[in-house]
Amino acid sequence: MKKQDAILLGLVVLLMFVPLVMHSAADFKGADDQTTAMIGAVRPGYEAWFSPLFEPSEDMEPWLFGLQAGIGAGVVCYILGYFRGLTQIQSP
């Protein structure tokens, strides 16, 4: 492994684990919870004008999030592989 690859891998690992060490899991709240609390503080009588079409149970939410992340990673990897293949075909 090249020195540059090892440095980049170390930076990625550092970026992944430093936030987890600095904060407990309870500090990471979803944006929906924070937004709802902020709206309640700014306008106490606010009523939402839209309701979700589908509300998954708490047991299903992580699975749906994982599915979404997997599909996104698959699309990104396909695109990167496609362009990598194009460069392989074009180079002598």
C-alpha positions, 0 to 999 in steps of 0.5 A: 500500500502506498504511503498516500493511501495509508494516510487517506485511510487513516484520515477516513477512520479518524473522521469516522470515530472522532465524533463518536468518541467526542459525543454520546449517542444521545447527543445525536438527535434527528433533524426532525426532532430538532425542527419540531422543538424549534417550531414549538418554541417559535410559534407555540400554536403552529399546526402542520399543514401536511401529514405523512402518507406512511409512518413506519414503526420504530422497528422498521425505521432503521431498516428503511434507512439502511435500505436507502443507504444501500441503494445510494451506495449502489448507485454511487459505486455503479457510476464510479465503476462506469467511469472507471471502465470508460477510462480503461477502454480509452487508454491504450 
